[in-house]
Structure formats: structure tokens, C-alpha cells
Amino acid sequence: MKRLKVAVLGCGSVGSQVVRLLTEQADDLAARVGAPVELVGVAVRRLDAPREVEVAPGLLTTDAHGLVSGGEVDLVVELIGGIEPARSLILTALEHGASVVSANKALLAEDGSTLFEAAEKAGRDLYYEAAVAGAIPILRPLRESLAGDTVTRVLGIVNGTTNFVLDKMDTTGAGFTDALEEAQELGYAEADPTADVEGFDAAAKAAILASLAFHSRVTVADVYREGISEVTAADVASAREMDAVVKLLAICELKDGAVAARVHPAMIPRSHPLASVREAYNAVFVESEAAGQLMFYGPGAGGSPTASAVLGDLVTVARNRLAETRGTGESSYAARAVLPMGETLTRYHVSIDVADRAGVLAAVATAFSEHGVSIQTVRQEGRDDDAQLVVVSHRATDRQLADTVEHLRGMEIVRDITSVMRVEGMSE
Amino acid sequence: MKRLKVAVLGCGSVGSQVVRLLTEQADDLAARVGAPVELVGVAVRRLDAPREVEVAPGLLTTDAHGLVSGGEVDLVVELIGGIEPARSLILTALEHGASVVSANKALLAEDGSTLFEAAEKAGRDLYYEAAVAGAIPILRPLRESLAGDTVTRVLGIVNGTTNFVLDKMDTTGAGFTDALEEAQELGYAEADPTADVEGFDAAAKAAILASLAFHSRVTVADVYREGISEVTAADVASAREMDAVVKLLAICELKDGAVAARVHPAMIPRSHPLASVREAYNAVFVESEAAGQLMFYGPGAGGSPTASAVLGDLVTVARNRLAETRGTGESSYAARAVLPMGETLTRYHVSIDVADRAGVLAAVATAFSEHGVSIQTVRQEGRDDDAQLVVVSHRATDRQLADTVEHLRGMEIVRDITSVMRVEGMSE
């Protein structure tokens, strides 16, 4: 009976859980695959580094290149992350006839096409469910379950760190800095939290989601990005007053046949299914023409959940190897244009401190209408010697909305703009 | 270039949407499949029946058997429902070399093994994502994404009618009969609502979910079933008092290597992700060893959403045909025993009207402990001349709990037991 040989590249928190499952679940995996799956090597940077799992010393190697180019490996699991050497190793593995499972969102979002073309040329699989939203099966449903439908929109909470921080700000009233510190103490945020907090991680995932949802190639350079470091306690309080909550969203949409992909904080109504995604959980909300609204929810990170997604891919890829076939692969036939952020449709929530005198509301309303933006609601709150206007617009292009805010800033009656945030997930 | 020929059996609300999508999305489908997909016949009972989609007259036939046995069809979509003639038609289609997509939960739950064996023998696919939870991709994630993990529990809201009725009872305080009438008026419940209300529909889905989750064959006869027709406004109010909500749950669990599958109303905490599933939506909550907690949410029924799931399967099955391969297929290698309901672990919520005198609580507590059931919480509420005890137990076998309730009913100090309901989704 054929045995399938697996090499694992990287043995950090995910890699060690993959190695553990490959060992502990060997019998179940063999039953599911239809042949034994044998771990033949684990590439690491340092042989003597401490790790969460015991690896037989004969399996450990620092020569990742040698491991994937020996021609003896059927399946390569790439868990190194980053661009290089991960890209070279994946390309080498494919050239030498191995199928690949990867969790490398940065690489796939930056240079997926090089990898997909290499997989196509080699006639091998490249699967990467673990690259987006950890254990949540979202790429496979997009690629396969919804393949007969037309996806129109994807809204995702795809970064656990920022969701934890925003959830803390919402439930405790804390400011960004305090909430981030708590996240760091609890291990939900890195010492250098930039990749999460500034939306880089979510932007890579948005590029992957948009590519799959719309059958087109979208790279991270196509994704508009704003992080959460400028979200204030006042923004969160203002959201609360309109029965909304602030989330960092990855939004992928079709507009007139073009793709728009963006990551930014947004207010969403508390009645929206995404609003109930708490702590470091992730969820992806999908709108399609026939299926309607779907949501996929679960842990977005962590060694063990991510390893579950890797193993799911590994079973499929292994079965394909035995059947001498390939899975669905990438589908980029639609080759859509990418819409600039300025042309994306959204709506704004703007809190404005204004002089408390007659005609103020009319002047503000005129500023909106001069930019072609219509107002959905205005709430006026008197204070001692000034007043607060809270405006929620109807949908308009981001450029019209940004121009309106710029205009407001220059008005004599406007003392300060205390909060500007996009609003998503409301029915028009 | 090879064209794939598709026959659709049944042209009701789902069938007509499938026919519409096959026609309208023909170009996209061809791109996703890799070859044109051509509708060659639609089998109906009456040629002149009114339908939601225009079907070219030459395609309509009343001879379903002739359509699937002509040997010219690559893919058969079975949307007739029920046991016969659906079973014979699927078996004939497989024998004649067609791959099959079905949405027939009743047939799969009653006699899936006959179908799976026929598909295996024919070397063809049998896919049925649409049979459980409409458009929500749940079977594919269970079968493929979680194939490297060990699922331990599935909790599903898999019947939209009963969820609508229970949601109405929760939000308006209505009784079962009034809520059901409203559901019927709005088209969420049939004129004869038995299949939904008494849990038969959910039980068929539970059998399918348990089979896939635990790699074993579970039929509808193995599923314990209670409907919602005896859920009272008092039960719902009692749930509300403990910050819980009543849902009809399909529960599939592993216990000591055996499978337990059951459908019954249960109280779940409002903080549980399933509690926020409103109206006629469905959701399936999955617990697994490595991935942790996942939830899949969306519309559980309706022509268009169900057609989306059918088309997703059709694309996969069509691609497999072109590659001359099969998909994952059924995996029943684990061949697990089925646990009787009495041995299933659960917990009870019991509301008891008792005589208001000293020692009542002690007597009731003694009754629980005599059956080996420990109590988690007791709430005592005084009334005019009697008192109400609300007891939530710790986990015990269903038999121990049922015996306890039987014992309580026979006690002299117990005037009435006003509500008995299982509680799920609480941490122990």
C-alpha cells in the first residue's frame, strides 16, 4: 500500500500542533485519506529550540531546502510565514512534485499568482484554508460550496487582536491604549502590535477573500487599509448611542463588475450577526445572490485551531494525490478591475461640535448636499454653550464623504469634528 | 470540448431555481467547471403545472425513469423528495453512469447506505449539501475541512419553522398555538405542520449530521425525537428568567466512542452563539478537539438558497466527472454504536409548585440526590399559599433525570410540575 510522505516546514505554535495531530491521529488520518500518512521531516531554524511537541530527533533538520528537493516528499506543509524563504521553498516543493498546504497569508496576498501558476504547471495542489480566519472553514465554502452562486459582498472580522481590543473598549469604556495593554498582558496582542493594530494582517486576508469570492486576482496592494489606533473611547460611545458597535472590518465588494477591498474600523448595528462576535473570535459574513446571508464563526488564531484547518487541507490534498488528480485550484477567470477607495460606496457617521446658534443645522445640511451626500439622520444634543450634531449619511462614494468632512472642518460654525467613522451593515 | 449533460428531477420551488441558475449563469458555470453544463431534461409530474421558471417545452418530461436511464446524462439533480420514486431514480441514474446531487434529507436519513453503496459501486459521486440547513455549507466543512480533526459535538438549529415559532413565543410571549398560526399566515409553516413541529424534519437532518461528524452510519431510527408542540408560554418565560431561550436543537454527540443523536426543545443561555439565531434562520454549532467552537449560520430553506447549495455541489461533481475522479464520498469506517436516550448526558430545568411549608426544599433535594442527580441551582419563589421551586440540575443521564421527575410527581408536597425542559450549551 502506498504511504504518503509529509514534510512540515516550521515548528512554532501551529507547526507543533500539526506534528502532534499527525502522530496522535495517524490511524484516523489513514482511514480518512485511504493510505497511511507518514511524517518524514520537520524543518526548523534551530535544532535545540524548545518546542511544544516532542519530535523524534531523526526527523528534525535545519536544511528545509534539502527536505523539499529530495524528491521523496508527497506533501509539504509550509508554516514558516513571511515572503522568503517560504516562497522559494514552496516553489521548489512544487517543482519536485510535492503538493503543498500553507497557512502563509502574507505570501499568498502579496504574490499568490506566482504560487498558483507554479502549482498549475506542476499539476499539484496548493491549499491554504488556514491562511484566513484560522480554523473557520471559509475558503473552501467560498471556492466550492458557493461555486454555483454569485457572491456580492464579504464582511469579515478576520483579526482576533483588534476584535479583542475593540470589544474591551465597548464593554469597559476603556481607551485604545488601555485596551491594547490588556490584550498584550493576556497574550492576545504581540509586543509589537503593528501588523494587527494597523490592519496589515486583515488586509492580507481581505485580498485572499476577495480573490476567491470574485474569481479574480486581488493582492494586498489593492486593499485600502486603516487600522484601529485612532479609534477613541468617544467613537465607541458614539456608536453605542446609535445602538451600534465598532469593529475592524475586511470588506470585499463587487461594484459594476469591479472589485473593491478595504479594511477599516466601522460602526455596525448591534442587530447585525457580526456585532455579536466577541473577544478574539473571528467571523466572516457572506452575501450572495442565491444563498442570501451566511456567516461563518470560530476561533481565528491559535496553534490548535489553525492546525485543524491545515490537517483538513492535508487530508484533501492527500486524497487527491492518491487519486492522481487535483482539487478545484484557483479560479481567476473573471479578471476584474480594482475600484479605488474614493469610488467605493459607504456611509459616514460624523459627530460635530458646533456653535449653538440659529441656522447651524441648515448650514451643516447644506455642506452635505453640496457634495451630493444626503443625510439619513441627524441627532442634535445641546451642551452648555455649544451643541453637538451627530449625522449619519446615506450611501455615497468615499470621496464625496471625505470631501464633505473636509468642507465641514473649514466652516466657521464648526468648532471640532469629534468622530468620523464609516457605517456598514445597515440596510439602505 | 466535452459538454456535461444535466437532468433535473422535480421542478418545485428548489427545482425551478436550479433550472433558472443553470440557464442564467451558464457562462460562469462553464468557467468554474471547465466545460459547458447543458440542461437536457426536467422531469415533472404534470407538464401543464404552473411553475416559477420558464422551461423550454422540449425539455419537460413526465418520464423521469426514461430521462435517467437513457445513458446520455452525466449529472442528475434529484429534487423530488420522499422515499419513492426518488430512491429508485437515484439508483437507476448511478447504474447508468450518472453522478447525483440530491437535497433529499428523508431518503438519506432513512436509507443512505443503499445510496452510498450504489455510488461506490458505480464509481460516481453522490453529493447532498442542500439536504441539511439549506444554503449553509455545513456538510462539506464536516466532511472535508474538519477531516483532520475530531468532532465531539454538533448542536444545530436545523428547522426554520420551529425556530420561527419559538422566536415569536420568546419575543411576544405568545403561546404555541398563536405563534404557529402566525407562522402559517406568513408562509413559514405548512398547513399540516407535523413534520416540522414534531421534529421529524430535524431528526432526519440530525441523522445526516451525526453520520458525517462521527464517520459512522446513523439513521433517523437512531435519533431520539421530541417536538415543540408541548412547549408552553410558561416554559419560555421560565427560560427568560434564567437568561436563556428555548430552541429546538438537533444534538449529536460522542460518548465513550458511541454516538448519541437527539432532537428536542432545550433551554440555552442567551450568551450562547445559537441563542442569537432569530426567525427562520438556521445555524449549526460544532465543537471539535483541535478547532474548538465553530458556527455556520444562514437561511435554512427557500428555493433560491437551497438552489445555491445544489449548484455548489453540481460544480464539484461536474469537475470530478471531467477529471474522471470522485470526491471524498462517505466515510463510515468508525462504525460506532448508538447510545440509547436514557444513557445520554444532559441536565434538566424543573419548575415545581410545592406546598409552602418548612422542609420542602430539603425533601426535593433529597429526591434528586436519591437518583444520583446533583443540583446546580435552586430558585425559590413564594406565592400566596404555595411556593415555586425552580431547579437546574448538574449533568446526569437522561434516565436518572426522568426518574427524578417521576419521583417528584409522586411526592405529597409537590402540587404540580409546571415545566420540565433539558438545558444545553452551559459550561459544566
Chai-1 contact restraints between the chains, C-beta under 6 A:
chainA,res_idxA,chainB,res_idxB,connection_type,confidence,min_distance_angstrom,max_distance_angstrom,comment,restraint_id
A,A31,B,Y333,contact,1.0,0.0,6.0,A-B,restraint_1
A,R32,B,A147,contact,1.0,0.0,6.0,A-B,restraint_2
A,A135,B,A291,contact,1.0,0.0,6.0,A-B,restraint_3
A,P137,B,P141,contact,1.0,0.0,6.0,A-B,restraint_4
A,P137,B,S145,contact,1.0,0.0,6.0,A-B,restraint_5
A,R140,B,S145,contact,1.0,0.0,6.0,A-B,restraint_6
A,P141,B,P137,contact,1.0,0.0,6.0,A-B,restraint_7
A,E144,B,T316,contact,1.0,0.0,6.0,A-B,restraint_8
A,S145,B,P137,contact,1.0,0.0,6.0,A-B,restraint_9
A,S145,B,R140,contact,1.0,0.0,6.0,A-B,restraint_10
A,S145,B,G312,contact,1.0,0.0,6.0,A-B,restraint_11
A,L146,B,G312,contact,1.0,0.0,6.0,A-B,restraint_12
A,A147,B,R32,contact,1.0,0.0,6.0,A-B,restraint_13
A,A147,B,G312,contact,1.0,0.0,6.0,A-B,restraint_14
A,A147,B,V315,contact,1.0,0.0,6.0,A-B,restraint_15
A,G148,B,L311,contact,1.0,0.0,6.0,A-B,restraint_16
A,G148,B,G312,contact,1.0,0.0,6.0,A-B,restraint_17
A,G148,B,L314,contact,1.0,0.0,6.0,A-B,restraint_18
A,G148,B,V315,contact,1.0,0.0,6.0,A-B,restraint_19
A,D149,B,S308,contact,1.0,0.0,6.0,A-B,restraint_20
A,S276,B,S276,contact,1.0,0.0,6.0,A-B,restraint_21
A,A290,B,S304,contact,1.0,0.0,6.0,A-B,restraint_22
A,A290,B,A307,contact,1.0,0.0,6.0,A-B,restraint_23
A,A290,B,S308,contact,1.0,0.0,6.0,A-B,restraint_24
A,A291,B,A135,contact,1.0,0.0,6.0,A-B,restraint_25
A,A291,B,P305,contact,1.0,0.0,6.0,A-B,restraint_26
A,A291,B,S308,contact,1.0,0.0,6.0,A-B,restraint_27
A,G292,B,P299,contact,1.0,0.0,6.0,A-B,restraint_28
A,G292,B,P305,contact,1.0,0.0,6.0,A-B,restraint_29
A,L294,B,G298,contact,1.0,0.0,6.0,A-B,restraint_30
A,M295,B,Y297,contact,1.0,0.0,6.0,A-B,restraint_31
A,F296,B,F296,contact,1.0,0.0,6.0,A-B,restraint_32
A,Y297,B,M295,contact,1.0,0.0,6.0,A-B,restraint_33
A,G298,B,L294,contact,1.0,0.0,6.0,A-B,restraint_34
A,P299,B,G292,contact,1.0,0.0,6.0,A-B,restraint_35
A,S304,B,A290,contact,1.0,0.0,6.0,A-B,restraint_36
A,P305,B,A291,contact,1.0,0.0,6.0,A-B,restraint_37
A,P305,B,G292,contact,1.0,0.0,6.0,A-B,restraint_38
A,A307,B,A290,contact,1.0,0.0,6.0,A-B,restraint_39
A,S308,B,D149,contact,1.0,0.0,6.0,A-B,restraint_40
A,S308,B,A290,contact,1.0,0.0,6.0,A-B,restraint_41
A,S308,B,A291,contact,1.0,0.0,6.0,A-B,restraint_42
A,L311,B,G148,contact,1.0,0.0,6.0,A-B,restraint_43
A,G312,B,S145,contact,1.0,0.0,6.0,A-B,restraint_44
A,G312,B,L146,contact,1.0,0.0,6.0,A-B,restraint_45
A,G312,B,A147,contact,1.0,0.0,6.0,A-B,restraint_46
A,G312,B,G148,contact,1.0,0.0,6.0,A-B,restraint_47
A,L314,B,G148,contact,1.0,0.0,6.0,A-B,restraint_48
A,V315,B,A147,contact,1.0,0.0,6.0,A-B,restraint_49
A,V315,B,G148,contact,1.0,0.0,6.0,A-B,restraint_50
A,T316,B,E144,contact,1.0,0.0,6.0,A-B,restraint_51
A,A323,B,T325,contact,1.0,0.0,6.0,A-B,restraint_52
A,T325,B,A323,contact,1.0,0.0,6.0,A-B,restraint_53
A,T325,B,T325,contact,1.0,0.0,6.0,A-B,restraint_54
A,Y333,B,A31,contact,1.0,0.0,6.0,A-B,restraint_55
